[in-house]
């Protein structure tokens, strides 16, 4: 059974990163991520309009966590406690023990192996602590960097006819990737 009864988001540590809960002090960096046109061109979301919009997003994430509908972490480098990205689980399929992973990283931090480092720790948490049997991701087929990251993390492309339902049907050209326990 998928375990979702966490009192709070646990802090996860990797060799270079700390994955911690989002907080209102992250609003400026969340705005940078959510207003970056390159980061958002493959996502079905509106662009952040300012700090107030980013604060509202953080509050929405906190509420989803409280309702056990999401597990989200701020990604920060150990030497500086400033958000460089986010990673988390959402779209929980409790019956089939499936969670969806989502992630984003500021462009100046990409290409350094930071996201795969964060992803491996979050995947381990998903399988070992949440008891997920599968983790899914739905990147745009045009987002070659995201697909390469998923393949590096051992996700495989789920073919048509898979039991995995894509919850993002309104967004065109989405691929379905899966990692089984």
N, C-alpha and C positions, 0 to 999 in steps of 0.2 A: 504494500500500500504506500502511495506517495505520502511522505511525511512533510507537513507544512506548519506544524505547531511550534514555530520558533518565536520566542518572546521578543527577540530583536535580531537584526542582521549581524551575524558574527563577523569579526574582523579576520581576514585571511591574509597570510604573509607568504611572499615568494622571495627569492634571493634579492630582487631589486625593487619590489613593489609592496605596498600595503593596500589591501582592498578593504574599504570601510564603508559604513552607511553614508549616504548623501546627507548634507546639512545645508542650512541656508547660506552659510559662508561660501558655498560652492556656486552660488547663483551667477556670478560674473563669468566663471569658466563654463558653466552650463550654457549660458547665453552664447559664448564664443562657439561652442560645439553646434548648438542648435540654429545658429545664424550663418554658419559656414556653408556656402552654396555647394562646394565640392563634396562635403560630407553628407549633405542632404539630398543630392540629386537622385539617388537611388531609393530614397525613403518616402513613404506616403505620410508625410506630416508637414504641418505648416512651419514656416521659418520663425524663429524667435524674434520678437520685436523689441526686446529690452530686458533689463534686470527684473522688472515686475513679472514679465512673462516667464522668465527662468525660475523665479521664486514660486510661481504658480505651478510650474512643472514639477519642482521638487516636492511641493505639498501634495500634488496628485500622486507621485511615486510613494511618498510616506503613507498616504491613505490606502493605496493598493497593497503595500506591505502589511499594514494593520489588518486589512481584510483577507490576508493570506492569498492574494492574487498575484504577487510579484516578490522577487528577491533581487534587489539591486545594490550594486556596490559602486562607490567612487574609486577610481584607480588613481593612486598617488605614488610618486617615486618616494623611496624611503628618506632621501636626504632633504626633500621639500614636501611639506604637507599641502600641496596645491593639486587640485584635480587636473588630470591630463586626459581622462576618458571615463567611460562608464561601461559596466558589463552587468548582465543579470539574466534572470529567468522570468518568464511570464507565459501567458496562454497555457495554464496548467490543464492537462487532461488527466484528472485524478483516476478515472476508471482504467485507463490504459497505462498509467504511470509514465506519462510523457510530459516534458517541459520544453519550452522554446527558449533558446539563447539569443540574446541581442547584445550588441557591443558598438562602441564608437570611440575613436581616439583622435585627439587634435592632430592635424597634419604634421606639425613640427616634431611629433613624437613617433610618427609612423616609420617603418623600415628599420627599427632597432630591436625587434623581437619582443617588445613589451606586451603586445596584445596576446601573442601565443603563450607567453608566460602567465598572464592573468587568466587566459582561457583554460589552460591546463588545471589551474588551481580551482577554478569555478566548476569545471567539469567533474573533478574529483569530489568536490562538495556535493554536487548534484547526485552523483551515483552513491556515494558513501553516507551522506547525511540526510538527503531528501529521499533516498531510495528510488530515484528515477530509474526506469528501465531503458528509456531512450531519451535522447536530447535532439531536438530538431532545430533547424535554421532555414530561413527562407530569403536568401539573397536575390537581388536582381541578377538575371543572367548576364547583364552587362557589367556588373561589379566584379571584375576579375580579381581585384585584391582581396575582397571578402571571400570569394570562392577559393582562392589559393590558401587563405588562412584556414578555412574550414577543412580543406583537404590535408593541410599540414597537421591539423589536430585529429586526423583520422576519420573525419566525417565522410560519408559516401553519398553520392547522388541517388536519391530514391526515385525509382522510375514510375511512370504512369501506372496506375492500378495499385499503388501502394496503399496500405491501410491508413497512412498518415494523411490527414486532411489539412490543406493549406488554409489557415484562418485569414489570409490576406488576399482573398479572391478578387477584391476590387482593384488590386494593383497588378498591372500587366507585367508579363515576363519574369515571374518569380520562379526560381528553382527550389526544389525541396531537397534538403540535406539532412542526414540522420546519423547519429552515433549511438550504437547500442551498447549496453553495459557489458 
